[in-house]
Amino acid sequence: MTIPLSDRRYPTIEARNNFLLHLLEDARQIPGLTDLAFNAFLHPFVYFQASISAPGQPGNANTPVLVSQISSAYPKLVNTHLLQGRLLTQADIEGRRR
């Protein structure tokens, strides 16, 4: 299912994220619904590459990573487990760098 978001009504990434977060919260109130999640594309086959640096970590300052845009419930919903690292928490998302 695609949810088109008008650039006029949702001109910033913050506005789009707020809409989607509220949609998740509202939809979770539907009786009988156990959970739901969003993904941006066909996860885990579509992603983009980026580089990150972790202050205080040894090694390459620009470590390559694969990024897939999913909501926090997605890994649990599709029974996906990390081999290394950790998932982002809501505090990570709300405290993102500006």
DSSP file with accessible surface (Angstrom, degrees, kcal/mol):
  #  RESIDUE AA STRUCTURE BP1 BP2  ACC     N-H-->O    O-->H-N    N-H-->O    O-->H-N    TCO  KAPPA ALPHA  PHI   PSI    X-CA   Y-CA   Z-CA
    1    1 A M              0   0  216      0, 0.0     2,-0.4     0, 0.0     0, 0.0   0.000 360.0 360.0 360.0 134.9    0.0    0.0    0.0
    2    2 A T        -     0   0  127      2,-0.0     0, 0.0     0, 0.0     0, 0.0  -0.875 360.0-160.2-106.0 137.2    1.3    3.4   -0.9
    3    3 A I        -     0   0   54     -2,-0.4     2,-0.3     2,-0.0     0, 0.0  -0.894  14.8-153.8-115.4  96.3    0.6    6.5    1.2
    4    4 A P        -     0   0  115      0, 0.0     2,-0.6     0, 0.0    -2,-0.0  -0.561   6.3-160.4 -73.8 130.7    1.2    9.6   -1.0
    5    5 A L        -     0   0   37     -2,-0.3     2,-0.1     5,-0.1    11,-0.1  -0.956  17.2-127.6-115.6 117.1    2.1   12.7    1.0
    6    6 A S     >  -     0   0   67     -2,-0.6     4,-2.8     1,-0.1     0, 0.0  -0.351   6.4-139.8 -63.2 133.5    1.6   16.0   -0.7
    7    7 A D  T  4 S+     0   0  114      1,-0.2    -1,-0.1     2,-0.2    -2,-0.0   0.787 103.6  56.3 -63.7 -26.9    4.7   18.3   -0.7
    8    8 A R  T  4 S+     0   0  235      1,-0.2    -1,-0.2     2,-0.1    -2,-0.0   0.923 115.2  34.3 -68.7 -46.6    2.3   21.2    0.0
    9    9 A R  T  4 S+     0   0  187      1,-0.3    -2,-0.2     2,-0.1    -1,-0.2   0.820 132.7  30.6 -79.9 -31.6    0.7   19.7    3.0
   10   10 A Y  S  < S+     0   0   33     -4,-2.8    -1,-0.3     1,-0.1    -2,-0.1  -0.665  70.3 161.8-126.5  74.9    3.9   17.9    4.3
   11   11 A P        +     0   0   88      0, 0.0     2,-0.3     0, 0.0    -1,-0.1   0.683  59.5  48.3 -75.7 -15.3    6.8   20.2    3.1
   12   12 A T  S  > S-     0   0   63      1,-0.1     4,-2.1     0, 0.0     5,-0.2  -0.831  82.6-117.6-123.8 162.0    9.4   18.8    5.5
   13   13 A I  H  > S+     0   0   91     -2,-0.3     4,-2.9     1,-0.2     5,-0.2   0.870 116.9  57.0 -63.7 -32.8   10.7   15.4    6.5
   14   14 A E  H  > S+     0   0   75      2,-0.2     4,-2.6     1,-0.2    -1,-0.2   0.913 105.8  49.0 -64.3 -42.5    9.6   16.3   10.1
   15   15 A A  H  > S+     0   0   25      2,-0.2     4,-2.1     1,-0.2    -2,-0.2   0.914 113.6  46.7 -63.8 -42.0    6.0   16.9    8.9
   16   16 A R  H  X S+     0   0   60     -4,-2.1     4,-2.4     2,-0.2    -2,-0.2   0.930 112.9  48.9 -65.5 -44.9    6.0   13.6    7.0
   17   17 A N  H  X S+     0   0   71     -4,-2.9     4,-2.8     1,-0.2     5,-0.2   0.911 110.1  51.5 -61.7 -42.1    7.5   11.7    9.9
   18   18 A N  H  X S+     0   0   88     -4,-2.6     4,-2.4    -5,-0.2     5,-0.2   0.919 109.9  49.9 -61.3 -43.2    4.9   13.2   12.3
   19   19 A F  H  X S+     0   0   61     -4,-2.1     4,-2.4     1,-0.2    -2,-0.2   0.949 113.4  45.1 -59.1 -48.7    2.1   12.2   10.0
   20   20 A L  H  X S+     0   0   45     -4,-2.4     4,-2.5     2,-0.2    -2,-0.2   0.898 112.1  51.4 -66.4 -38.6    3.3    8.6    9.8
   21   21 A L  H  X S+     0   0   61     -4,-2.8     4,-2.3     2,-0.2    -1,-0.2   0.924 112.1  46.7 -63.8 -42.1    4.0    8.3   13.6
   22   22 A H  H  X S+     0   0   97     -4,-2.4     4,-2.8    -5,-0.2     5,-0.2   0.891 110.0  54.0 -66.9 -37.2    0.5    9.5   14.3
   23   23 A L  H  X S+     0   0   57     -4,-2.4     4,-2.8    -5,-0.2     5,-0.2   0.935 109.4  48.0 -61.3 -44.2   -0.9    7.1   11.7
   24   24 A L  H  X S+     0   0    8     -4,-2.5     4,-1.9     2,-0.2    -2,-0.2   0.934 112.7  48.6 -60.1 -47.0    0.9    4.2   13.4
   25   25 A E  H  < S+     0   0  103     -4,-2.3     4,-0.3     1,-0.2    -2,-0.2   0.927 114.9  44.5 -60.0 -46.0   -0.4    5.3   16.9
   26   26 A D  H >< S+     0   0  108     -4,-2.8     3,-1.4     1,-0.2    -2,-0.2   0.918 112.3  51.4 -66.0 -43.2   -4.0    5.6   15.6
   27   27 A A  H >< S+     0   0   17     -4,-2.8     3,-2.0     1,-0.3    -1,-0.2   0.840  98.4  66.0 -66.6 -30.3   -3.9    2.4   13.7
   28   28 A R  T 3< S+     0   0   91     -4,-1.9    -1,-0.3     1,-0.3    -2,-0.2   0.662  91.4  65.8 -66.1 -12.7   -2.7    0.5   16.7
   29   29 A Q  T <  S+     0   0  151     -3,-1.4    -1,-0.3    -4,-0.3    -2,-0.2   0.521  72.7 114.0 -84.5  -6.5   -6.0    1.2   18.4
   30   30 A I  S X  S-     0   0   99     -3,-2.0     3,-1.8    -4,-0.2    -3,-0.0  -0.524  78.0-111.8 -68.5 123.4   -7.9   -0.9   15.9
   31   31 A P  T 3  S+     0   0  124      0, 0.0     3,-0.1     0, 0.0    -1,-0.1  -0.287  98.9  16.4 -58.4 134.8   -9.4   -3.9   17.7
   32   32 A G  T 3  S+     0   0   82      1,-0.3     2,-0.5     2,-0.0    -2,-0.1   0.227  89.8 125.3  88.8 -14.6   -7.8   -7.2   16.8
   33   33 A L    <   -     0   0   68     -3,-1.8    -1,-0.3     1,-0.2     3,-0.1  -0.672  38.5-172.7 -79.2 121.5   -4.7   -5.6   15.2
   34   34 A T        -     0   0  135     -2,-0.5     2,-0.3     1,-0.3    -1,-0.2   0.856  60.8 -33.7 -85.7 -36.7   -1.6   -7.1   16.8
   35   35 A D        -     0   0   40     -8,-0.0    -1,-0.3     2,-0.0     2,-0.3  -0.968  52.1-161.6-171.5 165.9    1.0   -4.9   15.2
   36   36 A L        -     0   0   33     -2,-0.3     2,-0.3    -3,-0.1    37,-0.2  -0.968   7.4-171.3-152.6 161.3    1.8   -3.0   12.1
   37   37 A A        -     0   0   25     -2,-0.3     2,-0.3    36,-0.1    -2,-0.0  -0.976  14.4-133.1-152.8 161.2    4.9   -1.5   10.5
   38   38 A F        -     0   0   49     -2,-0.3    33,-2.5     0, 0.0     2,-0.3  -0.876  15.9-178.3-113.5 151.9    6.1    0.7    7.6
   39   39 A N  B     -A   70   0A  66     -2,-0.3    31,-0.2    31,-0.2     3,-0.0  -0.972  25.9-138.3-141.1 156.7    8.9    0.3    5.2
   40   40 A A  S    S-     0   0   46     29,-2.4     2,-0.2    -2,-0.3    30,-0.1   0.826  81.1 -12.2 -83.5 -32.1    9.9    2.6    2.4
   41   41 A F  S    S-     0   0  128     28,-0.3     2,-1.8     5,-0.2     4,-0.0  -0.641 108.3 -40.2-144.6-158.1   10.6    0.0   -0.3
   42   42 A L  S >> S-     0   0  117     -2,-0.2     3,-1.5     2,-0.1     4,-1.2  -0.558  80.3-129.1 -80.4  82.6   10.9   -3.7   -0.7
   43   43 A H  T 34 S+     0   0   34     -2,-1.8     4,-0.1     1,-0.3    25,-0.0  -0.541  79.8  16.2 -72.5 141.2   12.9   -4.3    2.5
   44   44 A P  T 34 S+     0   0   73      0, 0.0    -1,-0.3     0, 0.0    -2,-0.1  -0.879 125.2  54.8 -95.5  19.9   15.5   -5.9    2.8
   45   45 A F  T <4 S+     0   0  155     -3,-1.5     2,-0.5     1,-0.1    -2,-0.2   0.660 102.9  55.9 -90.3 -17.1   16.3   -5.8   -0.9
   46   46 A V     <  +     0   0   62     -4,-1.2     2,-0.3     2,-0.0    -5,-0.2  -0.978  68.8 128.6-119.5 124.9   16.1   -2.1   -1.5
   47   47 A Y        -     0   0  109     -2,-0.5     2,-0.3    21,-0.1    21,-0.2  -0.925  45.5-118.9-156.2 175.4   18.3    0.2    0.6
   48   48 A F  E     -B   67   0B  98     19,-2.4    19,-3.1    -2,-0.3     2,-0.3  -0.917  23.8-121.8-126.3 157.9   20.7    3.0    0.2
   49   49 A Q  E     +B   66   0B 154     -2,-0.3     2,-0.3    17,-0.2    17,-0.2  -0.737  34.5 162.0 -98.7 147.8   24.4    3.2    1.2
   50   50 A A  E     -B   65   0B  36     15,-2.1    15,-2.8    -2,-0.3     2,-0.4  -0.917  31.3-121.1-149.3 172.3   25.8    5.8    3.5
   51   51 A S  E     -B   64   0B  78     -2,-0.3     2,-0.3    13,-0.2    11,-0.1  -0.962  25.5-171.7-121.0 142.1   28.9    6.3    5.6
   52   52 A I  E     -B   63   0B  87     11,-2.4    11,-2.7    -2,-0.4     2,-0.4  -0.910  11.2-156.1-127.5 158.0   29.0    6.8    9.3
   53   53 A S        -     0   0   63     -2,-0.3     8,-0.1     9,-0.2     9,-0.1  -0.998   7.2-154.5-132.0 137.0   31.6    7.8   11.9
   54   54 A A    >   -     0   0   51     -2,-0.4     3,-2.2     3,-0.1    -2,-0.0  -0.945  24.2-124.0-113.1 110.7   31.3    6.9   15.5
   55   55 A P  T 3  S+     0   0  113      0, 0.0    -2,-0.0     0, 0.0     6,-0.0  -0.246  95.2  16.9 -54.3 134.2   33.2    9.3   17.8
   56   56 A G  T 3  S+     0   0   82      1,-0.3     0, 0.0     0, 0.0     0, 0.0   0.404  95.7 122.7  85.2  -3.6   35.7    7.4   20.0
   57   57 A Q    <   -     0   0  137     -3,-2.2    -1,-0.3     4,-0.1    -3,-0.1  -0.769  59.2-127.7 -94.2 135.9   35.6    4.2   17.9
   58   58 A P        +     0   0  118      0, 0.0     2,-0.2     0, 0.0    -4,-0.1  -0.269  67.4  37.8 -73.0 165.8   38.9    2.9   16.4
   59   59 A G  S    S+     0   0   72      3,-0.0     4,-0.0     2,-0.0     2,-0.0  -0.512 102.3   8.6  97.9-161.9   39.2    2.1   12.7
   60   60 A N        -     0   0  116     -2,-0.2     3,-0.3     1,-0.2    -3,-0.0  -0.285  56.8-146.2 -61.4 130.3   38.0    3.8    9.6
   61   61 A A  S    S+     0   0   65      1,-0.3     2,-0.5    -8,-0.1    -1,-0.2   0.748  94.4  48.2 -70.5 -22.6   36.3    7.2   10.3
   62   62 A N  S    S-     0   0   98     -9,-0.1    -1,-0.3   -11,-0.1    -9,-0.2  -0.750  77.1-174.1-121.7  83.8   33.8    6.6    7.5
   63   63 A T  E     -B   52   0B  63    -11,-2.7   -11,-2.4    -2,-0.5     2,-0.2  -0.625  25.2-123.3 -79.6 128.3   32.4    3.1    7.9
   64   64 A P  E     +B   51   0B  98      0, 0.0     2,-0.3     0, 0.0   -13,-0.2  -0.489  36.3 176.9 -73.5 138.8   30.1    2.1    5.1
   65   65 A V  E     -B   50   0B  43    -15,-2.8   -15,-2.1    -2,-0.2     2,-0.5  -0.947  28.6-127.4-136.0 158.4   26.6    1.0    6.1
   66   66 A L  E     -B   49   0B  99     -2,-0.3     2,-0.5   -17,-0.2   -17,-0.2  -0.925  25.7-158.9-105.6 133.4   23.4   -0.1    4.4
   67   67 A V  E     -B   48   0B  46    -19,-3.1   -19,-2.4    -2,-0.5     2,-0.4  -0.948  12.5-179.0-119.2 128.1   20.3    1.8    5.4
   68   68 A S        -     0   0   35     -2,-0.5     2,-1.0   -21,-0.2   -21,-0.1  -0.997  27.8-130.0-124.3 128.5   16.7    0.6    5.0
   69   69 A Q        +     0   0  104     -2,-0.4   -29,-2.4     0, 0.0   -28,-0.3  -0.693  48.4 143.6 -85.7 105.8   13.9    2.9    6.0
   70   70 A I  B     -A   39   0A  56     -2,-1.0   -31,-0.2   -31,-0.2     2,-0.1  -0.911  48.7-107.3-134.6 161.5   11.5    0.9    8.3
   71   71 A S    >   -     0   0   17    -33,-2.5     3,-1.5    -2,-0.3   -31,-0.0  -0.450  41.4-100.5 -85.7 166.7    9.5    1.6   11.3
   72   72 A S  T 3  S+     0   0   77      1,-0.3     4,-0.4     2,-0.1    -1,-0.1   0.785 119.4  52.3 -62.3 -28.0   10.5    0.3   14.7
   73   73 A A  T 3> S+     0   0    9    -37,-0.2     4,-2.5     1,-0.2    -1,-0.3   0.640  86.0  88.9 -82.6 -11.6    8.0   -2.6   14.7
   74   74 A Y  H <> S+     0   0   30     -3,-1.5     4,-2.1     1,-0.2     6,-0.2   0.904  83.1  50.3 -58.9 -49.0    9.1   -3.9   11.3
   75   75 A P  H  4>S+     0   0   12      0, 0.0     5,-3.3     0, 0.0    -1,-0.2   0.931 115.7  43.3 -58.4 -42.8   12.0   -6.3   12.5
   76   76 A K  H >45S+     0   0  167     -4,-0.4     3,-1.3     3,-0.2    -2,-0.2   0.920 111.0  55.4 -66.5 -41.4    9.8   -8.0   15.1
   77   77 A L  H 3<5S+     0   0   82     -4,-2.5    -1,-0.2     1,-0.3    -3,-0.2   0.865 116.5  35.5 -62.6 -36.0    6.8   -8.2   12.7
   78   78 A V  T 3<5S-     0   0   66     -4,-2.1    -1,-0.3    -5,-0.2    -2,-0.2   0.249 113.5-115.3-103.4  13.3    8.8  -10.0   10.0
   79   79 A N  T < 5 +     0   0  119     -3,-1.3     2,-0.4     1,-0.2    -3,-0.2   0.910  57.4 161.2  56.7  48.2   10.9  -12.0   12.6
   80   80 A T      < -     0   0   69     -5,-3.3     2,-0.4    -6,-0.2    -1,-0.2  -0.851  20.9-163.1-101.0 137.1   14.2  -10.4   11.6
   81   81 A H        -     0   0  142     -2,-0.4     2,-0.2    -5,-0.0    -5,-0.0  -0.948  18.7-121.0-123.0 139.5   17.1  -10.6   14.0
   82   82 A L        -     0   0   91     -2,-0.4     3,-0.1     1,-0.1     5,-0.0  -0.510  10.0-160.0 -74.1 143.2   20.3   -8.5   14.0
   83   83 A L  S    S+     0   0  181      1,-0.3     2,-0.3    -2,-0.2    -1,-0.1   0.710  79.5   4.5 -89.6 -25.7   23.6  -10.3   13.7
   84   84 A Q  S    S+     0   0  177      2,-0.0    -1,-0.3     0, 0.0     2,-0.1  -0.990 111.0  14.7-156.1 150.7   25.5   -7.4   15.1
   85   85 A G  S    S-     0   0   70     -2,-0.3     2,-0.3    -3,-0.1    -3,-0.1  -0.446  79.6 -82.0  85.5-155.4   24.8   -3.9   16.5
   86   86 A R        -     0   0  159     -2,-0.1     2,-0.2     3,-0.0     3,-0.1  -0.972  30.7-105.3-148.7 160.2   21.4   -2.7   17.7
   87   87 A L        -     0   0   89     -2,-0.3     2,-0.2     1,-0.1   -15,-0.0  -0.484  47.1 -95.6 -80.8 157.4   18.2   -1.2   16.4
   88   88 A L        -     0   0  120     -2,-0.2     2,-0.2     1,-0.0    -1,-0.1  -0.498  37.7-141.9 -71.8 142.9   17.4    2.4   16.9
   89   89 A T     >  -     0   0   67     -2,-0.2     4,-2.0     1,-0.1     5,-0.2  -0.569  27.4-105.3 -95.8 169.2   15.3    3.3   19.9
   90   90 A Q  H  > S+     0   0   76      1,-0.2     4,-2.9     2,-0.2     5,-0.2   0.893 124.0  56.4 -61.6 -35.4   12.6    5.9   20.0
   91   91 A A  H  > S+     0   0   70      1,-0.2     4,-1.9     2,-0.2    -1,-0.2   0.888 105.1  51.6 -63.6 -38.0   15.0    8.1   22.1
   92   92 A D  H  4 S+     0   0   52      2,-0.2    -1,-0.2     1,-0.2    -2,-0.2   0.928 112.6  45.7 -60.9 -45.1   17.5    7.8   19.2
   93   93 A I  H >< S+     0   0   72     -4,-2.0     3,-1.2     1,-0.2    -2,-0.2   0.926 115.3  44.9 -65.9 -46.0   14.9    8.9   16.7
   94   94 A E  H 3< S+     0   0  136     -4,-2.9    -1,-0.2     1,-0.2    -2,-0.2   0.806 115.2  48.8 -71.6 -24.7   13.7   11.8   18.8
   95   95 A G  T 3< S+     0   0   61     -4,-1.9    -1,-0.2    -5,-0.2    -2,-0.2   0.141  81.2 149.2-101.6  21.6   17.2   12.9   19.7
   96   96 A R    <   -     0   0   98     -3,-1.2     2,-0.1     1,-0.1    -3,-0.1  -0.083  55.0 -96.9 -57.0 154.0   18.6   12.9   16.2
   97   97 A R              0   0  207      1,-0.1    -1,-0.1     0, 0.0    -2,-0.0  -0.448 360.0 360.0 -70.8 143.6   21.3   15.3   15.3
   98   98 A R              0   0  235     -2,-0.1    -1,-0.1    -3,-0.1    -3,-0.0  -0.719 360.0 360.0-104.2 360.0   20.2   18.5   13.5
